[in-house]
Amino acid sequence: MASVNLGSWVQSYSIINQASRSKSFPLPRSLPFNPLKNLSSSTPKTRSFRFLTSISAVLTKEDTIKEEEQNPQKLAFDFKSYMVQKATAVNQALESAVSLRDPVKIHEAMRYSLLAGGKRVRPALCLAACELVGGEESMAMPAACAVEMIHTMSLIHDDLPCMDNDDLRRGKPTNHKVFGEDIAVLAGDALLAFAFEHIAVSTVGVTPGRIVRAIGELAKSIGAEGLVAGQVVDITSEGLTDVGLDHLEFIHVHKTAALLEAAVVLGTILGGGCDEDVERMRKFARYIGLLFQVVDDILDVTMSSKELGKTAGKDLVADKVTYPKLIGIEKSREFAEKLKSDALELLQGFDPEKAAPLIALANFIAYRQN
């Protein structure tokens, strides 16, 4: 893979690195930076610099193929088959959990978006984390489904005219375009409520204490100090010209990474992981969560709507702050590669066979094309 020597590098994931100084890896919301308090006077902060001897310059499918050719052992794990198997299991579980029943209209709307496809990355991360620490898939399946329900809720609400006002999602008309804004709002609300009920009622083979802990983690990750916080700062940042990297990182760590982090943490808790495992996997998830959004920002300006299955270039039209906008596409790709490398380092020490799905998932997030 082509690489470049960088004399210095703007270290733009300060929230993660600040967290790494603490043994317990505190959540981003516990850190002093809070753009909610100073949106009107936000100014880019002075960055710390760090020398990197070599870092991959470009993340492309072609580079991945070359890397696999140079490292045949990476082909031992069949990632495609793994994802098909997990997605099939998750889809079956979702189909069963949210069946078509009265009132028909609301369940149709819930199922329309929930069963519309998608990569099922979050449920796969949840199940893989559970199995990494010695658990069985069945122990984390309700939680994996709950995470996907909440993710779907966030997509339904994000697409509404009062939010991103989007007409296309996963290659299909958005929920409110099919069922109307009122039903779309209620469908999202219903999925959110049912997600917690599903974990509480359907989880088997796990102690009550771990189930309660998992529910608490999930609730915290999506509330006013988690996913919602990221969404609020994102909305109120549109059109601002003085947004710095700390500010952008806050948005993405909360809006995107928080739910990915919850998926991994829930799987680790329900699978029987110790506190050290939970915090280690929390940090892994935070890296790949931020990686997911950096790649998403890049794809939004480099791919077509047909390739993405959703409206391309909408961040540019909305004048939203993104990594390509602040540091350029190439620097964004370099940052993505660094995040991926740091995430994979955290899996060292676990059983390599059990860690293989998570390694492959991190690579998939980094190299995905939509």
N, C-alpha and C positions, 0 to 999 in steps of 0.2 A: 504494500500500500504506500502511496506517495506520502512523504512527510516533509515538514519544513522545520527549520530551527527558529525558535522565537526568542529573541533577546529578552523580552518581557511579555507578560500576559496580564491583562486586566482580570483580576480574580473576582468574577461577578456572582459567585454564589456564596456570599458572606454569611447568609443565614445558616446554610448547611455547615460551613466551616466553623462558625461560632459554636454551633451545636456540638461539633466534634471535639471541642475542647473539654466538654463535660462528659464524664463517664456515662451519665444517664441519657445523653443526647436529648435535651429538652426540646419540646415542640417549638416551631418557629414563632408561635404567638407569644411565647414567654420572653422573647427578646425585645430589647428597647426600641428597635425601629418600628414605627407604626404610622404609615402614611395616612391613616384615617384621621389623625390629629393635625396633620399639617399639609393637607392637599393644596391649599391656596398658596402656600409659600414653599412648595417642594423644590429643592435644588439638588443637583447631582452631588454626591459626596465624593471626597477625595478617595481614590481607590488605592488599595495596597497592591504592590506588584510582586510577582514571583517568577523566578527563572525556570523555564521548562526546557530541557535539553532537546526533546523531540516530541512532536505531537502530530497526529494524523491531520492532514489539511482538509480532506474531503470525505464525506460519508456518501458512498454510492453503492448501488447493487453490484457494479462491475468490480469494485474494490473488494467487496465481500467474497465474490467468486474467486478472485486471485488469492485472497487470504486462505480460503478453504483449500485451494489447490496446493498451497505451500504447507498447510497444516491438515493433512488428511484425517488426523484423529478427531477433528472437530465434526466430521461427518458421521461419527459413530452414533450420535444422538439424532433420531429422526424427529426433528421439530415439527415438520408439517403433519406427520401422523399424530403426534402428541396433541397438537392444537385441534386437529379434527376430532380426536377422541374426546378431549375436554369440552370443546364447544358443543359436540353432540350431547354429552351428558348434561351440560348446563342448560341447553335448549330444551331437553326433555323435562328437566326439573322445573324450568320456568313455565313451560306449557302446562304442566300438571298443577303448579302452584297458582297460576292465574288463569283459571279455566273460564270459559264463556258461560256466565250465569246471570241471574237478575241482580241489579238492573243491567240489561244487556248493553245499552249504549255506553255506559262508563267502562265496562269490561272490554268491549270492542276497542275503545280508544286506548285503554291500557295495553292491550295485546298488540294493537297496531304498531306501536313504537317499540314495545319490549321485545317482540318477536320479529322485528324487521331486519334481523341479521346483525352485522357488526362483528368485530374481531374477538370479542369476549376476552380481552386482555386482562381486565380486572378480576373476573372470576377465575381465570387460569392462574393468575398470580396468587390468589387466595388459596386455591387448592394445592399449588406447588409449594407454598410456604408451609402449609399444614403437613404435607408429606415429607418435607425437608427435615422437620423436627420429630418425625416418627409417627405422625398421625395417619388416619385413613381418610380417603376422599370424602366418605359419607359424613364424617364429623364436621367438615367445613362447607359442604354443599349448600345448606340453607343460608349461610353467611355469604357465600359466593353469589348466590341468587339475589340476596338482599342488596349487595353492593351494586349489582347490575340494575336492579330496580331503581335505586337511587340515582345511578348514573343516567338512566333513561329519563327519570323525572327532571334532572338538570338540563337534559337536551330539549325536552318538550318545552320547558319554561324559557330556556335560552332563545329558542326559535320564535317566541311570541313577538308580536309587533312592538310591545312596550320594552322589549329587551333587544335582541339582535335583528328581529324582523326578517327571518329567513324563510324561504319557500321550499328548500330542499334539504333533506337529511337522509343519509344512507341511500342515495339515489332515488328516493321517493318523496312525494309531497309531505311537508311537515304536518304534525298532528293537527294544528289549528286550521290548516288549509282543508283538511278532510272533515274534521268534526266541529270546527268552530272554536273561537277563543275560549268561550265559557267551559266547554267540555274538556278542552286541552288543559286548562288550569286545574280542573278537578281530577283529571286523569293523573297528572303529576302529583297532586296532593294524595291521591289514593295509593299510588305506588310508594310514596315516601312512608305513609303510615303502615302499609302492609309489610314493608321491608323489615321493620322492627318486630312486628307480630310474627313474621315467618321465622326469624332467628329464635325468638323466645319459645315458640310452640313446636317447631319442627326439628330443632337440633337434637341429635341423639348421640349417646356414647360419650358425652362431655359433662363434667361436673357443673352444677348450677353456678358456682362461683366464677368459673371461666366464661360461662355464657353471659352472665351479668357484666363481667369485665369487657367482653367483646361488644356488647350493646352500648356500654358507656363510651368505648373508643370510637365506635361508628358515629354515635350522636355528636360527640365532640368534634369529629373531623368535618362535619357538614354544616355546623351551626354558625352563629355570628362571629366565632373566632376561628372558623375553618373555611369551608368552601364558600359560604355566603360572604365572609369578609373579603375573600379574593374577588368575588363578583362585584361587590359594592365598590371596591377601589378601582376595579377595571372600568366600570361604568363611569365613575366620576373622574377618571383620568383621561377620558376621550377629549382630544383637542388641546391638551396641555402641552406646552413646548419645553418645559423644564424638568421633565421626568428623568430621574437617574436610574442606574442599574439596580440599586437597593430597592427602589420603589417597584420596578418591574419584577424583580425576584419575589417580593412580597405577594404580588398578584398571582404569580404562577405557582409558588409553593402552596398557596392556599386554594386557589381556584381549581388547579389541575392535580397537583401532587398530593393534596390532602386525601382525596378519595383513593388514589393508588396506594398511598401509605396505609390507609385503613384496611384495604384488601389484604395486604401482606401481613399487617399486624394481627388482624383477626384470624387469619390462617395459622399464624405462629402460636397465638394464644390457644385456639381451639384444638390444635394438634398436640398440645402438651409442652410447648417450649418454655424454658425457664426465663426469668426476667432478663438475663444477659442476652439470650437468643432474641427476645422480643425487641430490645433496644437496638441490637445489631441489625436486625431485619428492618426496623423502623428507618434507620439511616440509609440502608440499601434502597428502600422504597422511595425515600425522599430524593435520592440522586436520580433514580429512573423516572420519578414523577416529573421532576424538573426537565429531565432529558426529553420526556414525551412532549412537553409543551414547546421546548426549543425546536424540536423537529417539526411540530405542528406549525409553528411560526414560519419555518423555512418552506414547508410544503404549501402554505397559503399563498406564497408569492412565486413559487416555481412550478406549480402543477395546475392543471385545468380543473374546472368543476366536474367534468366527466370522469377524470382520473381520481378525484377526491371523493366523489359521491355526495358532495355538498358544495355550496357556493364558494368558489375560490376568490381570493382577493378582497374578501369582505372586511378584513382588519384594516386594509389600506383605505378602503372607501370610508370606513367609520373613523378614520384617523386615530386608530388605537396604537398604543405604544407596544412594540414588539422587539425581539432581539435583533432581527435583520434591520429594523428601523434605527436602532441605537448603535449597533456595532458592525452592521453589514452582514451579508450572507456567509462569506467565507469565515469570518471570525465566529459567527454563530455555529457553523459546522465544526470548527475546531473546539469550541466550548462543549458541543454535544459529545464529541469524541472523548474529551476529558471526563465528563460526567459518567459516561459509560464505563471507562477504565476504572474510575474510583468506585463505582458501584460493584464491579466484578471483584475488586480486591476484598470487599467485605464478605464474599462467599468462601474465601479461602479458609480452610479448617473444617468445613462441613463435608459430609460424605460426598465425594465427587459425582457419584451416580445420582444421588438425590438432588444435588445442586444443578445438574445439567439442564433441567427445564427452566430454571431461573436465569441461568447464563444465557440460554437460547432466547428467552423472553426479552432480556436486556438488549441483546443484539437485534432482535426483531424490532423493538421500539426505536432503536437507533437507525436502522436501515429501512424502515417501512416506507412505502411509496404512497400511502393514503391514510 
